[in-house]
Amino acid sequence: MLKESTESRAGQAFEPAVVERDMQRLYGRGDFKSVNYSFAAEDGAGYVLTADVAEKS
């Protein structure tokens, strides 16, 4: 599960260094050809951070 490979959690303040480590850790698993992240506004809840991953074929 990807959640087990990340430090970032729902409700936490955005910390760029933590997110970068999370993305490097996910990429380092070797399962993905690319790993990025994006933000989306959510009504009344601020922003949602989403990991955008592309699996290797």
C-alpha angles and dihedrals in degrees: 000000000000094000090067089057095056137072094201114100137183113274096023121124114255111266112183095203092053093048091048090052089049092052092047090049092050092048090046091060086076095227097106135060091204137014125190137146137226140188128229127187114241120199110259094348104079114231135340121219113215128189110225108204132173115205121224113251 
